[in-house]
Amino acid sequence: MDSLLKSDIFFIVTTAMVILVALAVLVILFYLFRIVRTAKKVSDEVAKTVDHIAKDTEKARSKIKTTGLSGVVEIIAGTKKKKRK
């Protein structure tokens, strides 16, 4: 009878621990998925920004090729010089 009681206690404790470990794993997975989702959003935003920078750099290169150093000043200042007739 004593061994039957010990085995029942063992199974109850083991079941409780398995449930607690499973809950802990679920909580960890929940936060891990949130971190991965946030990292994906950040990487998407970085990719968009890099694309914009690449386009702006290409515009600047073409402007410099056509107008020379005065094009650099226009790009930095954000103004256009008026052409004289």
DSSP file (Angstrom, degrees, kcal/mol; ACC not computed):
  #  RESIDUE AA STRUCTURE BP1 BP2  ACC     N-H-->O    O-->H-N    N-H-->O    O-->H-N    TCO  KAPPA ALPHA  PHI   PSI    X-CA   Y-CA   Z-CA
    1    1 A M     >        0   0    0      0, 0.0     4,-1.9     0, 0.0     5,-0.2   0.000 360.0 360.0 360.0 -37.1    0.0    0.0    0.0
    2    2 A D  H  >  +     0   0    0      1,-0.2     4,-2.1     2,-0.2     5,-0.1   0.897 360.0  49.5 -65.6 -40.5    2.9    2.3    0.8
    3    3 A S  H  > S+     0   0    0      1,-0.2     4,-2.3     2,-0.2    -1,-0.2   0.848 108.3  54.4 -68.4 -33.1    4.5    1.8   -2.6
    4    4 A L  H  > S+     0   0    0      2,-0.2     4,-2.0     1,-0.2    -1,-0.2   0.897 109.1  47.9 -65.8 -40.7    1.1    2.5   -4.3
    5    5 A L  H  X S+     0   0    0     -4,-1.9     4,-2.3     2,-0.2    -2,-0.2   0.897 111.4  50.6 -65.9 -41.3    0.8    5.8   -2.5
    6    6 A K  H  X S+     0   0    0     -4,-2.1     4,-2.5     1,-0.2    -2,-0.2   0.904 110.3  49.1 -64.5 -41.0    4.4    6.8   -3.4
    7    7 A S  H  X S+     0   0    0     -4,-2.3     4,-2.4     2,-0.2    -1,-0.2   0.878 110.0  51.6 -68.0 -36.2    3.8    6.0   -7.1
    8    8 A D  H  X S+     0   0    0     -4,-2.0     4,-2.2     2,-0.2    -2,-0.2   0.925 111.4  47.2 -63.8 -43.4    0.6    8.1   -7.1
    9    9 A I  H  X S+     0   0    0     -4,-2.3     4,-2.7     1,-0.2     5,-0.2   0.918 111.1  52.5 -62.9 -42.8    2.5   11.0   -5.5
   10   10 A F  H  X S+     0   0    0     -4,-2.5     4,-2.8     1,-0.2    -2,-0.2   0.929 111.0  46.1 -58.6 -47.0    5.3   10.5   -8.1
   11   11 A F  H  X S+     0   0    0     -4,-2.4     4,-2.4     2,-0.2    -1,-0.2   0.861 112.6  50.4 -67.7 -35.4    2.8   10.6  -11.0
   12   12 A I  H  X S+     0   0    0     -4,-2.2     4,-2.3     2,-0.2    -1,-0.2   0.935 114.1  44.0 -66.2 -46.1    1.0   13.7   -9.6
   13   13 A V  H  X S+     0   0    0     -4,-2.7     4,-2.3     2,-0.2    -2,-0.2   0.916 114.6  49.8 -65.3 -42.8    4.3   15.6   -9.1
   14   14 A T  H  X S+     0   0    0     -4,-2.8     4,-2.5    -5,-0.2    -2,-0.2   0.915 111.0  49.1 -62.7 -43.5    5.5   14.5  -12.6
   15   15 A T  H  X S+     0   0    0     -4,-2.4     4,-2.3     1,-0.2    -1,-0.2   0.915 111.2  49.8 -62.3 -43.5    2.3   15.6  -14.3
   16   16 A A  H  X S+     0   0    0     -4,-2.3     4,-2.4     1,-0.2    -1,-0.2   0.904 112.0  48.1 -62.8 -41.3    2.4   19.0  -12.5
   17   17 A M  H  X S+     0   0    0     -4,-2.3     4,-2.8     2,-0.2     5,-0.2   0.898 110.0  51.4 -68.0 -39.9    6.0   19.5  -13.6
   18   18 A V  H  X S+     0   0    0     -4,-2.5     4,-2.4     2,-0.2    -1,-0.2   0.916 111.5  48.3 -62.6 -41.9    5.3   18.5  -17.2
   19   19 A I  H  X S+     0   0    0     -4,-2.3     4,-2.3     2,-0.2    -2,-0.2   0.920 112.7  48.0 -64.1 -43.5    2.4   21.0  -17.3
   20   20 A L  H  X S+     0   0    0     -4,-2.4     4,-2.3     2,-0.2    -2,-0.2   0.908 113.0  47.5 -64.4 -42.4    4.6   23.7  -15.8
   21   21 A V  H  X S+     0   0    0     -4,-2.8     4,-2.5     2,-0.2    -1,-0.2   0.908 111.3  51.4 -65.8 -40.9    7.4   23.1  -18.2
   22   22 A A  H  X S+     0   0    0     -4,-2.4     4,-2.2    -5,-0.2    -2,-0.2   0.908 110.9  48.4 -62.4 -41.8    5.0   23.0  -21.2
   23   23 A L  H  X S+     0   0    0     -4,-2.3     4,-2.3     2,-0.2    -2,-0.2   0.905 110.9  50.7 -64.4 -41.1    3.5   26.4  -20.0
   24   24 A A  H  X S+     0   0    0     -4,-2.3     4,-2.4     1,-0.2    -2,-0.2   0.911 110.3  49.5 -63.3 -41.6    7.0   27.8  -19.7
   25   25 A V  H  X S+     0   0    0     -4,-2.5     4,-2.6     1,-0.2    -2,-0.2   0.903 110.2  51.1 -64.2 -40.9    7.9   26.6  -23.2
   26   26 A L  H  X S+     0   0    0     -4,-2.2     4,-2.3     2,-0.2    -2,-0.2   0.904 110.6  48.3 -63.4 -41.2    4.7   28.2  -24.6
   27   27 A V  H  X S+     0   0    0     -4,-2.3     4,-2.2     2,-0.2     5,-0.2   0.921 112.2  49.1 -64.5 -43.5    5.5   31.5  -22.9
   28   28 A I  H  X S+     0   0    0     -4,-2.4     4,-2.4     1,-0.2    -2,-0.2   0.921 112.0  48.5 -62.5 -43.5    9.0   31.5  -24.3
   29   29 A L  H  X S+     0   0    0     -4,-2.6     4,-2.7     2,-0.2    -1,-0.2   0.889 108.4  54.9 -63.4 -39.4    7.8   30.6  -27.8
   30   30 A F  H  X S+     0   0    0     -4,-2.3     4,-1.8     1,-0.2    -2,-0.2   0.944 112.9  41.2 -58.5 -49.3    5.2   33.4  -27.6
   31   31 A Y  H  X S+     0   0    0     -4,-2.2     4,-2.3     1,-0.2    -1,-0.2   0.856 112.7  55.3 -69.2 -34.5    7.9   36.0  -26.8
   32   32 A L  H  X S+     0   0    0     -4,-2.4     4,-2.5    -5,-0.2    -2,-0.2   0.917 107.9  48.7 -63.6 -43.3   10.3   34.5  -29.3
   33   33 A F  H  X S+     0   0    0     -4,-2.7     4,-2.4     2,-0.2    -1,-0.2   0.883 110.4  51.5 -64.0 -38.1    7.7   34.9  -32.1
   34   34 A R  H  X S+     0   0    0     -4,-1.8     4,-2.3    -5,-0.2    -2,-0.2   0.909 110.7  48.4 -63.7 -41.3    7.1   38.5  -31.0
   35   35 A I  H  X S+     0   0    0     -4,-2.3     4,-2.6     2,-0.2    -2,-0.2   0.918 112.4  48.2 -64.6 -43.4   10.8   39.2  -31.2
   36   36 A V  H  X S+     0   0    0     -4,-2.5     4,-2.2     2,-0.2    -2,-0.2   0.898 111.2  50.4 -64.9 -40.2   11.1   37.6  -34.6
   37   37 A R  H  X S+     0   0    0     -4,-2.4     4,-2.1     2,-0.2    -1,-0.2   0.914 112.2  47.2 -64.2 -42.5    8.1   39.5  -35.9
   38   38 A T  H  X S+     0   0    0     -4,-2.3     4,-2.4     1,-0.2    -2,-0.2   0.903 110.8  51.8 -65.4 -41.0    9.6   42.8  -34.7
   39   39 A A  H  X S+     0   0    0     -4,-2.6     4,-2.6     1,-0.2    -1,-0.2   0.877 108.8  51.5 -63.3 -36.9   13.0   41.9  -36.2
   40   40 A K  H  X S+     0   0    0     -4,-2.2     4,-2.5     2,-0.2    -1,-0.2   0.916 109.3  49.6 -65.8 -42.7   11.2   41.2  -39.5
   41   41 A K  H  X S+     0   0    0     -4,-2.1     4,-2.2     2,-0.2    -2,-0.2   0.920 112.7  47.8 -61.2 -43.0    9.5   44.6  -39.4
   42   42 A V  H  X S+     0   0    0     -4,-2.4     4,-2.4     1,-0.2    -2,-0.2   0.920 111.9  48.8 -64.9 -43.8   12.8   46.3  -38.7
   43   43 A S  H  X S+     0   0    0     -4,-2.6     4,-2.3     1,-0.2    -1,-0.2   0.873 110.3  51.8 -66.4 -35.8   14.6   44.5  -41.5
   44   44 A D  H  X S+     0   0    0     -4,-2.5     4,-2.2     2,-0.2    -1,-0.2   0.915 111.0  48.0 -63.6 -42.3   11.8   45.4  -43.9
   45   45 A E  H  X S+     0   0    0     -4,-2.2     4,-2.3     2,-0.2    -2,-0.2   0.893 111.4  50.1 -66.0 -39.8   12.1   49.0  -42.9
   46   46 A V  H  X S+     0   0    0     -4,-2.4     4,-2.6     2,-0.2    -1,-0.2   0.904 109.3  52.0 -64.3 -40.8   15.9   48.9  -43.3
   47   47 A A  H  X S+     0   0    0     -4,-2.3     4,-2.1     2,-0.2    -2,-0.2   0.908 110.0  48.7 -62.7 -42.1   15.5   47.4  -46.7
   48   48 A K  H  X S+     0   0    0     -4,-2.2     4,-2.3     2,-0.2    -1,-0.2   0.925 112.1  49.0 -62.1 -44.1   13.2   50.1  -47.8
   49   49 A T  H  X S+     0   0    0     -4,-2.3     4,-2.6     1,-0.2    -2,-0.2   0.902 109.8  51.0 -63.9 -41.4   15.6   52.8  -46.5
   50   50 A V  H  X S+     0   0    0     -4,-2.6     4,-2.5     1,-0.2    -1,-0.2   0.895 109.1  51.7 -63.2 -39.4   18.5   51.2  -48.3
   51   51 A D  H  X S+     0   0    0     -4,-2.1     4,-2.3     2,-0.2    -2,-0.2   0.915 110.6  48.2 -62.1 -42.8   16.5   51.2  -51.5
   52   52 A H  H  X S+     0   0    0     -4,-2.3     4,-2.7     2,-0.2    -2,-0.2   0.914 111.9  49.2 -63.6 -42.6   15.7   54.9  -51.1
   53   53 A I  H  X S+     0   0    0     -4,-2.6     4,-2.7     1,-0.2    -2,-0.2   0.902 110.1  51.4 -64.0 -40.4   19.3   55.6  -50.4
   54   54 A A  H  X S+     0   0    0     -4,-2.5     4,-2.3     2,-0.2    -1,-0.2   0.910 111.4  47.3 -63.1 -41.9   20.4   53.7  -53.5
   55   55 A K  H  X S+     0   0    0     -4,-2.3     4,-2.4     2,-0.2    -2,-0.2   0.926 113.4  48.0 -65.0 -44.0   18.0   55.6  -55.7
   56   56 A D  H  X S+     0   0    0     -4,-2.7     4,-2.5     1,-0.2    -2,-0.2   0.892 111.5  50.6 -63.6 -39.0   19.1   58.9  -54.2
   57   57 A T  H  X S+     0   0    0     -4,-2.7     4,-2.6     2,-0.2    -1,-0.2   0.904 109.6  50.3 -65.1 -40.9   22.7   57.9  -54.7
   58   58 A E  H  X S+     0   0    0     -4,-2.3     4,-2.4     2,-0.2    -2,-0.2   0.909 110.9  49.3 -63.7 -41.4   22.0   57.0  -58.3
   59   59 A K  H  X S+     0   0    0     -4,-2.4     4,-2.4     1,-0.2    -2,-0.2   0.924 111.8  49.2 -61.3 -43.7   20.3   60.4  -58.9
   60   60 A A  H  X S+     0   0    0     -4,-2.5     4,-2.6     1,-0.2    -2,-0.2   0.904 110.5  50.4 -64.2 -41.4   23.3   62.2  -57.3
   61   61 A R  H  X S+     0   0    0     -4,-2.6     4,-2.3     2,-0.2    -1,-0.2   0.922 112.4  46.1 -63.1 -44.0   25.8   60.3  -59.5
   62   62 A S  H  X S+     0   0    0     -4,-2.4     4,-1.9     1,-0.2    -1,-0.2   0.888 112.9  50.7 -67.7 -36.3   23.9   61.0  -62.7
   63   63 A K  H  X S+     0   0    0     -4,-2.4     4,-2.8    -5,-0.2     5,-0.4   0.910 111.0  48.4 -65.6 -41.6   23.5   64.7  -61.6
   64   64 A I  H  X S+     0   0    0     -4,-2.6     4,-2.0     1,-0.2    -2,-0.2   0.890 109.9  52.8 -66.2 -39.0   27.3   64.9  -60.9
   65   65 A K  H  < S+     0   0    0     -4,-2.3    -1,-0.2    -5,-0.2    -2,-0.2   0.878 117.2  37.5 -64.2 -36.6   28.1   63.3  -64.3
   66   66 A T  H  < S+     0   0    0     -4,-1.9    -2,-0.2    -5,-0.1    -1,-0.2   0.857 132.2  22.0 -85.8 -35.5   25.9   65.8  -66.2
   67   67 A T  H >< S-     0   0    0     -4,-2.8     3,-0.7     1,-0.3    -3,-0.2   0.564  91.2-144.4-113.1  -9.9   26.6   69.0  -64.3
   68   68 A G  T >X  -     0   0    0     -4,-2.0     3,-1.0    -5,-0.4     4,-0.7  -0.492  63.9 -20.2  81.7-152.5   29.9   68.5  -62.5
   69   69 A L  H 3> S+     0   0    0      1,-0.3     4,-1.7     2,-0.2     3,-0.3   0.757 130.0  66.8 -69.1 -24.3   30.6   69.9  -59.0
   70   70 A S  H <> S+     0   0    0     -3,-0.7     4,-2.0     1,-0.2    -1,-0.3   0.836  96.1  58.4 -65.2 -28.4   27.9   72.5  -59.3
   71   71 A G  H <> S+     0   0    0     -3,-1.0     4,-2.3     2,-0.2    -1,-0.2   0.851 101.6  54.4 -65.8 -34.1   25.4   69.6  -59.2
   72   72 A V  H  X S+     0   0    0     -4,-0.7     4,-2.7    -3,-0.3     5,-0.2   0.926 107.9  48.8 -64.5 -44.6   26.8   68.5  -55.9
   73   73 A V  H  X S+     0   0    0     -4,-1.7     4,-2.9     1,-0.2     5,-0.3   0.906 111.3  50.1 -62.7 -41.0   26.2   71.9  -54.4
   74   74 A E  H  X>S+     0   0    0     -4,-2.0     4,-2.1     2,-0.2     5,-0.8   0.901 111.4  48.6 -63.4 -40.6   22.6   71.9  -55.8
   75   75 A I  H  <5S+     0   0    0     -4,-2.3    -2,-0.2     2,-0.2    -1,-0.2   0.933 115.8  42.8 -65.6 -44.9   22.0   68.4  -54.3
   76   76 A I  H  <5S+     0   0    0     -4,-2.7    -2,-0.2     1,-0.2    -1,-0.2   0.931 121.3  39.7 -68.1 -44.8   23.4   69.4  -50.9
   77   77 A A  H  <5S-     0   0    0     -4,-2.9    -1,-0.2    -5,-0.2    -2,-0.2   0.751 100.5-134.4 -77.0 -23.7   21.7   72.8  -50.8
   78   78 A G  T  <5 +     0   0    0     -4,-2.1     2,-0.3     1,-0.3    -3,-0.2   0.752  66.4 113.0  75.4  23.2   18.5   71.5  -52.4
   79   79 A T      < -     0   0    0     -5,-0.8     2,-0.4    -6,-0.3    -1,-0.3  -0.833  59.5-134.7-123.5 162.9   18.3   74.4  -54.7
   80   80 A K        -     0   0    0     -2,-0.3     2,-0.3    -3,-0.1    -9,-0.0  -0.949  21.1-126.1-115.6 138.8   18.6   74.9  -58.5
   81   81 A K        -     0   0    0     -2,-0.4     2,-0.4   -11,-0.1    -7,-0.0  -0.612  27.9-117.2 -79.3 142.0   20.6   77.6  -60.1
   82   82 A K        -     0   0    0     -2,-0.3     2,-0.3     1,-0.0    -1,-0.1  -0.644  27.6-126.2 -79.5 133.5   18.7   79.7  -62.5
   83   83 A K        -     0   0    0     -2,-0.4     2,-0.3     1,-0.0    -1,-0.0  -0.619  19.7-131.8 -81.1 136.9   20.1   79.5  -66.0
   84   84 A R              0   0    0     -2,-0.3    -1,-0.0     1,-0.1     0, 0.0  -0.679 360.0 360.0 -88.4 142.7   21.0   82.7  -67.7
   85   85 A K              0   0    0     -2,-0.3    -1,-0.1     0, 0.0    -2,-0.0   0.422 360.0 360.0 -92.2 360.0   19.8   83.4  -71.2
